[in-house]
């Protein structure tokens, strides 16, 4: 009997693959696609969530072999000592990491320890222009970059044109996020909100850049104009998130506890979340910076149109350049903000008047007009953000990286030196 072929081992740094965040969800999708081939296994440093304990978790399934997905809970995204230990104990073949680059400066600073042994593959999240020249040292310290949006892809090509860069937008699982039967949606609406309410959906983290407090205040004014009894805004979020305002206090102090805004704080299954999108007449996201914005893509997959700021990945969801699948609001201000880690980046702010006008426009459309937007939006998702294609592309790319770059004794395509001409 021939010896069983050794599986390609991937070390992952990202949000915990079971975390409900967009980063966690996409990490899970990539891992599961590769596990289903039977050729991969994973060691994950799972961060960005509160852990009950820090013992390694063997995540089992009948779709892959026992021990092929082990998650080490960590605070943050790990540290240099963890990477050194896992490199030499586990001897992975690839390092794959995802989220905003400001979390990984420490990792790139040790690329001279990692890249001679294995390739570094970065699934890159970036929100906006101007092209971040300060990221060049990080991009140049990476073997392969996969960019989540057209903005991200263009930024990398501009800043580091010699780095291998692929456009790999997010996707949503069409097994869950799809249009539900009308009778099921109608019953759910009537059971939860009554028969005639117009429902807006907002599904984001309650954090500063997501503009959660602004959404409440501006929606409250809109509700006064059309009658608070006629509309409801479902906010699927944690009202007490330390990175955002106290939403319960905001609602109470401004008299918005009459049912015009409903907070949905509990984590729910993908099927339940999809039902919420189906109940909604429109999904809203007015973030001032958004790498991609997974909730609006999930909404479009359920044939529910969207209202979004024309920023980051949101703008490529609401239009393909010819057709529109909702309402895109152009920023009225593009401020340059920054920090010591991110010296400059645009922050895109829309006006209250433009947002309320967009709410009115969606509210006053006929049901048939909204359904047409939703149908076109679902076709847009199926064509340009297809889940099966997303899985296929990731398997193809990772197979190709392992073949071209190798690992350890077969490592190729990396040198720790360069030749420079001195004038």
PLY file of the C-alpha trace (Angstrom):
ply
format ascii 1.0
element vertex 423
property float x
property float y
property float z
element edge 422
property int vertex1
property int vertex2
end_header
0.00 0.00 0.00
1.37 3.45 -0.93
2.21 5.84 1.87
-0.46 8.48 2.56
0.58 11.87 1.16
1.55 14.44 3.78
-1.01 17.24 4.12
-0.10 20.88 3.54
-0.06 22.52 6.97
-1.15 26.16 7.25
-0.54 28.43 10.23
-3.38 31.01 10.41
-3.45 34.35 12.24
-6.85 36.03 12.17
-10.09 36.42 14.07
-11.19 33.10 15.55
-12.79 31.17 12.64
-15.96 30.76 14.72
-16.16 34.50 15.52
-19.20 36.30 14.05
-17.08 39.13 12.59
-16.62 39.57 8.85
-12.93 38.67 9.21
-13.79 35.55 11.23
-16.47 34.50 8.75
-14.19 34.85 5.72
-11.38 33.02 7.54
-13.76 30.16 8.21
-14.87 30.04 4.57
-11.26 29.85 3.32
-10.29 27.18 5.86
-13.34 25.03 5.14
-12.80 25.21 1.37
-9.23 23.96 1.78
-10.13 21.31 4.37
-12.72 19.80 2.05
-9.98 18.96 -0.45
-8.48 16.52 2.06
-5.03 17.97 1.32
-4.77 20.62 4.06
-4.63 20.95 7.83
-4.59 24.07 10.00
-3.16 25.49 13.19
-4.96 28.77 13.96
-4.23 31.54 16.40
-7.82 32.63 16.92
-8.09 36.16 18.26
-10.47 39.12 18.43
-12.95 37.54 20.82
-13.38 36.84 24.53
-12.20 33.33 25.45
-13.45 31.17 28.33
-10.13 29.32 28.37
-6.90 29.19 26.39
-6.58 25.46 25.81
-6.19 24.40 22.15
-9.53 23.57 20.53
-9.80 20.64 18.11
-12.72 21.65 15.86
-14.14 18.45 14.44
-16.47 17.76 11.51
-17.46 14.84 9.35
-16.08 16.87 6.41
-12.42 16.60 7.50
-10.12 14.37 9.54
-9.81 14.69 13.28
-6.97 17.05 14.18
-7.00 18.91 10.86
-8.34 22.13 12.43
-6.84 23.13 15.78
-7.40 26.62 17.18
-5.22 28.18 19.87
-7.23 30.98 21.54
-5.13 34.15 21.88
-5.54 37.77 22.91
-4.92 40.06 19.98
-3.38 38.07 17.13
-0.46 36.37 18.88
3.15 37.45 19.33
6.65 36.73 18.08
7.42 34.04 20.67
4.27 32.09 19.73
5.23 32.21 16.05
8.79 31.06 16.74
7.51 28.17 18.84
4.85 27.08 16.33
7.26 27.35 13.41
9.73 24.88 14.87
7.28 22.59 16.70
4.56 22.36 14.03
6.71 23.09 10.95
3.87 24.60 8.87
4.19 24.97 5.10
2.44 28.36 4.76
1.67 31.33 7.03
-1.75 32.85 6.16
-2.94 35.96 7.97
-5.82 38.38 7.65
-7.15 41.76 8.84
-5.90 45.34 9.06
-2.09 45.66 8.70
-1.76 47.81 11.82
-2.13 44.62 13.87
0.80 42.86 12.19
3.79 45.19 12.33
5.43 42.83 14.82
4.91 39.88 12.44
6.45 41.61 9.41
9.38 42.71 11.58
10.30 39.04 11.98
9.84 38.14 8.29
13.57 37.38 8.11
12.90 34.48 10.50
9.76 33.26 8.72
10.20 33.72 4.99
13.43 31.73 4.58
11.34 28.76 5.79
7.78 29.31 4.49
5.85 31.83 2.35
3.73 34.54 3.98
0.26 35.00 2.44
-1.76 38.04 3.49
-5.53 38.46 2.91
-5.46 42.23 2.98
-8.09 44.57 4.41
-7.75 48.28 3.56
-10.43 50.96 3.68
-9.54 53.98 1.58
-7.17 56.24 -0.34
-4.68 57.98 -0.56
-2.37 55.07 -1.39
-0.62 54.27 1.94
3.07 54.57 1.09
3.80 53.84 4.75
2.57 50.25 4.13
5.18 49.60 1.42
7.68 48.03 3.84
4.97 45.59 4.94
3.73 44.74 1.45
7.33 44.19 0.31
7.81 41.78 3.22
5.03 39.49 1.96
5.15 36.74 -0.67
1.52 36.92 -1.83
-1.25 39.44 -1.13
-4.94 38.72 -1.75
-6.93 42.00 -1.74
-10.53 42.07 -0.51
-11.77 44.96 -2.65
-10.95 46.96 -5.77
-9.76 49.81 -3.54
-7.38 47.45 -1.71
-6.16 45.88 -4.96
-5.43 49.29 -6.52
-3.69 50.52 -3.37
-1.30 47.53 -3.28
-0.53 47.78 -7.01
0.26 51.48 -6.61
2.40 51.21 -3.47
4.19 47.90 -4.18
3.80 47.01 -7.87
6.38 44.21 -7.70
4.51 42.21 -5.04
2.23 39.37 -6.20
-1.29 40.72 -5.69
-4.67 39.09 -6.43
-8.20 40.58 -6.30
-10.13 38.19 -4.02
-13.35 39.87 -2.84
-15.44 38.46 -0.03
-18.34 36.08 -0.63
-21.38 34.83 1.27
-22.62 31.29 1.65
-25.58 30.96 -0.71
-26.78 27.92 1.24
-28.00 30.37 3.92
-28.12 33.83 2.35
-30.84 33.65 -0.28
-34.42 34.76 -0.87
-36.89 32.94 1.39
-40.45 31.89 0.45
-42.79 34.88 0.65
-45.23 33.23 3.07
-42.41 32.51 5.54
-41.17 36.10 5.40
-44.68 37.57 5.71
-45.42 35.46 8.79
-42.12 36.42 10.44
-42.83 40.11 9.77
-46.34 39.95 11.17
-45.25 37.95 14.24
-42.45 40.39 15.11
-43.44 43.83 13.82
-46.99 43.74 12.58
-48.24 43.66 9.04
-47.52 47.10 7.60
-44.19 48.28 9.05
-41.43 49.29 6.66
-38.27 47.62 7.98
-34.73 48.94 7.71
-31.87 46.65 8.77
-28.45 47.66 10.19
-25.99 44.87 10.98
-22.59 46.08 12.15
-20.32 46.24 15.12
-21.24 49.10 17.42
-18.01 50.99 16.80
-17.05 54.57 16.00
-16.43 54.22 12.25
-19.75 52.39 11.80
-21.62 55.57 12.85
-24.13 53.68 15.02
-25.16 56.72 17.07
-25.52 58.85 13.95
-27.73 56.20 12.34
-30.08 56.27 15.35
-30.32 60.05 15.52
-30.87 60.56 11.80
-33.28 57.64 11.52
-35.19 59.08 14.47
-35.72 62.32 12.55
-36.81 60.40 9.46
-39.30 58.43 11.57
-40.83 61.69 12.81
-41.39 62.75 9.20
-43.13 59.53 8.06
-44.68 58.53 11.38
-42.80 56.40 13.95
-45.60 53.85 13.82
-44.87 53.15 10.13
-41.16 52.29 10.23
-38.65 50.32 12.28
-34.87 50.10 12.27
-33.45 46.74 13.40
-29.92 47.22 14.75
-28.20 43.83 15.04
-25.34 44.79 17.33
-24.02 44.92 20.89
-25.45 48.13 22.40
-22.79 48.10 25.15
-19.71 47.53 22.96
-16.79 49.39 24.55
-15.79 50.76 21.13
-19.15 52.45 20.51
-21.80 54.58 22.22
-24.30 53.26 24.76
-27.20 52.75 22.36
-29.77 52.11 25.07
-28.93 55.43 26.75
-29.09 57.23 23.41
-32.54 55.80 22.63
-33.88 56.57 26.11
-32.61 60.12 26.35
-33.93 61.08 22.91
-37.37 59.52 23.24
-36.78 56.78 20.69
-38.04 53.90 22.85
-41.39 53.82 21.06
-40.43 50.90 18.81
-38.95 52.88 15.93
-35.55 51.31 16.73
-35.19 47.71 17.88
-31.85 46.41 19.20
-31.01 42.78 18.37
-28.00 42.01 20.61
-27.87 38.21 20.57
-25.65 36.21 18.23
-27.82 34.25 15.81
-27.33 31.48 13.27
-26.70 32.32 9.59
-30.20 31.05 8.74
-31.78 33.35 11.35
-29.72 36.30 10.13
-30.78 35.57 6.56
-34.43 35.65 7.69
-33.84 39.11 9.17
-32.48 40.36 5.83
-35.49 38.83 4.09
-37.87 40.62 6.47
-36.14 43.94 5.82
-37.17 46.21 2.97
-33.68 47.75 2.91
-30.29 47.30 4.62
-28.24 50.36 5.61
-24.51 50.97 6.13
-23.13 54.53 6.39
-19.66 53.72 7.78
-17.06 56.43 7.25
-14.53 53.70 6.37
-15.33 50.15 5.27
-12.89 47.63 3.83
-15.70 45.55 2.42
-18.93 45.50 4.46
-20.12 41.90 4.56
-23.65 42.61 5.85
-24.71 44.50 2.73
-23.45 41.67 0.52
-25.47 39.21 2.62
-28.48 41.49 2.21
-28.15 41.64 -1.57
-27.83 37.84 -1.69
-31.24 37.76 0.04
-32.60 40.17 -2.64
-32.91 43.08 -0.22
-31.58 46.40 -1.63
-29.09 48.57 0.23
-28.28 52.19 1.15
-24.54 52.74 1.58
-21.79 55.33 1.71
-19.75 55.32 -1.49
-16.58 54.24 0.27
-14.27 51.22 0.34
-15.84 47.94 -0.69
-19.40 49.24 -0.26
-19.28 51.18 -3.53
-18.55 48.09 -5.63
-21.51 46.30 -4.03
-24.18 48.93 -4.69
-23.28 49.31 -8.38
-21.36 47.49 -11.08
-20.81 50.75 -12.93
-23.94 50.34 -15.04
-26.76 49.05 -12.83
-27.60 50.09 -9.25
-28.72 47.69 -6.52
-29.75 50.31 -4.00
-28.74 53.89 -3.24
-25.13 55.03 -2.98
-24.51 58.25 -1.05
-21.47 60.28 -2.06
-19.45 61.67 0.87
-19.84 65.40 1.48
-16.52 65.46 3.35
-13.32 63.49 2.80
-11.22 64.42 5.80
-7.66 63.23 6.19
-7.33 61.60 9.59
-4.48 59.52 10.97
-2.47 58.18 13.88
1.09 57.19 14.60
0.43 53.75 13.03
-1.69 55.05 10.12
-0.25 58.49 9.27
-3.01 59.44 6.81
-6.22 58.03 5.35
-9.50 59.46 4.10
-12.55 59.41 6.36
-15.71 59.63 4.24
-18.63 61.41 5.92
-22.09 61.82 4.40
-24.60 64.55 5.29
-27.76 64.08 7.33
-29.84 65.53 4.51
-28.49 63.05 1.94
-29.09 60.11 4.28
-32.64 61.09 5.17
-33.37 61.76 1.47
-32.13 58.23 0.67
-34.40 56.76 3.36
-37.36 58.64 1.89
-36.49 57.53 -1.63
-36.38 53.87 -0.60
-39.52 54.22 1.55
-41.49 55.82 -1.29
-40.54 53.26 -3.93
-43.17 50.77 -4.91
-42.69 47.20 -3.72
-42.06 46.21 -7.34
-39.27 48.80 -7.71
-37.54 47.55 -4.56
-37.93 43.95 -5.67
-36.34 44.80 -9.01
-33.35 46.34 -7.22
-33.11 43.26 -5.00
-33.27 40.82 -7.89
-30.55 42.71 -9.77
-28.48 42.83 -6.57
-28.71 39.07 -6.07
-27.62 38.53 -9.68
-24.69 40.90 -9.07
-23.65 38.83 -6.03
-23.98 35.57 -7.93
-21.92 36.88 -10.84
-19.17 38.82 -9.06
-19.05 37.40 -5.50
-19.97 33.79 -6.16
-19.36 31.55 -3.15
-18.38 28.46 -5.14
-15.96 30.54 -7.23
-14.52 32.06 -4.03
-13.81 28.57 -2.69
-12.35 27.35 -5.99
-10.06 30.37 -6.35
-8.67 29.99 -2.83
-7.92 26.29 -3.33
-6.24 27.02 -6.67
-4.19 29.90 -5.23
-3.00 27.96 -2.16
-2.12 24.90 -4.23
-0.19 27.16 -6.60
1.63 28.95 -3.75
2.71 25.63 -2.22
3.94 24.41 -5.59
5.77 27.61 -6.60
7.18 28.72 -3.25
7.67 25.43 -1.41
8.58 25.29 2.28
11.55 24.36 4.46
13.82 22.10 2.36
11.92 22.95 -0.85
11.60 26.72 -0.26
11.84 28.74 -3.48
11.38 32.33 -4.61
12.84 34.06 -1.56
16.23 35.60 -0.91
17.26 37.54 2.16
19.50 39.93 0.23
19.34 42.29 -2.72
21.90 43.98 -4.96
21.92 47.79 -5.07
24.14 49.98 -7.21
25.93 52.65 -5.19
26.62 55.81 -7.16
0 1
1 2
2 3
3 4
4 5
5 6
6 7
7 8
8 9
9 10
10 11
11 12
12 13
13 14
14 15
15 16
16 17
17 18
18 19
19 20
20 21
21 22
22 23
23 24
24 25
25 26
26 27
27 28
28 29
29 30
30 31
31 32
32 33
33 34
34 35
35 36
36 37
37 38
38 39
39 40
40 41
41 42
42 43
43 44
44 45
45 46
46 47
47 48
48 49
49 50
50 51
51 52
52 53
53 54
54 55
55 56
56 57
57 58
58 59
59 60
60 61
61 62
62 63
63 64
64 65
65 66
66 67
67 68
68 69
69 70
70 71
71 72
72 73
73 74
74 75
75 76
76 77
77 78
78 79
79 80
80 81
81 82
82 83
83 84
84 85
85 86
86 87
87 88
88 89
89 90
90 91
91 92
92 93
93 94
94 95
95 96
96 97
97 98
98 99
99 100
100 101
101 102
102 103
103 104
104 105
105 106
106 107
107 108
108 109
109 110
110 111
111 112
112 113
113 114
114 115
115 116
116 117
117 118
118 119
119 120
120 121
121 122
122 123
123 124
124 125
125 126
126 127
127 128
128 129
129 130
130 131
131 132
132 133
133 134
134 135
135 136
136 137
137 138
138 139
139 140
140 141
141 142
142 143
143 144
144 145
145 146
146 147
147 148
148 149
149 150
150 151
151 152
152 153
153 154
154 155
155 156
156 157
157 158
158 159
159 160
160 161
161 162
162 163
163 164
164 165
165 166
166 167
167 168
168 169
169 170
170 171
171 172
172 173
173 174
174 175
175 176
176 177
177 178
178 179
179 180
180 181
181 182
182 183
183 184
184 185
185 186
186 187
187 188
188 189
189 190
190 191
191 192
192 193
193 194
194 195
195 196
196 197
197 198
198 199
199 200
200 201
201 202
202 203
203 204
204 205
205 206
206 207
207 208
208 209
209 210
210 211
211 212
212 213
213 214
214 215
215 216
216 217
217 218
218 219
219 220
220 221
221 222
222 223
223 224
224 225
225 226
226 227
227 228
228 229
229 230
230 231
231 232
232 233
233 234
234 235
235 236
236 237
237 238
238 239
239 240
240 241
241 242
242 243
243 244
244 245
245 246
246 247
247 248
248 249
249 250
250 251
251 252
252 253
253 254
254 255
255 256
256 257
257 258
258 259
259 260
260 261
261 262
262 263
263 264
264 265
265 266
266 267
267 268
268 269
269 270
270 271
271 272
272 273
273 274
274 275
275 276
276 277
277 278
278 279
279 280
280 281
281 282
282 283
283 284
284 285
285 286
286 287
287 288
288 289
289 290
290 291
291 292
292 293
293 294
294 295
295 296
296 297
297 298
298 299
299 300
300 301
301 302
302 303
303 304
304 305
305 306
306 307
307 308
308 309
309 310
310 311
311 312
312 313
313 314
314 315
315 316
316 317
317 318
318 319
319 320
320 321
321 322
322 323
323 324
324 325
325 326
326 327
327 328
328 329
329 330
330 331
331 332
332 333
333 334
334 335
335 336
336 337
337 338
338 339
339 340
340 341
341 342
342 343
343 344
344 345
345 346
346 347
347 348
348 349
349 350
350 351
351 352
352 353
353 354
354 355
355 356
356 357
357 358
358 359
359 360
360 361
361 362
362 363
363 364
364 365
365 366
366 367
367 368
368 369
369 370
370 371
371 372
372 373
373 374
374 375
375 376
376 377
377 378
378 379
379 380
380 381
381 382
382 383
383 384
384 385
385 386
386 387
387 388
388 389
389 390
390 391
391 392
392 393
393 394
394 395
395 396
396 397
397 398
398 399
399 400
400 401
401 402
402 403
403 404
404 405
405 406
406 407
407 408
408 409
409 410
410 411
411 412
412 413
413 414
414 415
415 416
416 417
417 418
418 419
419 420
420 421
421 422
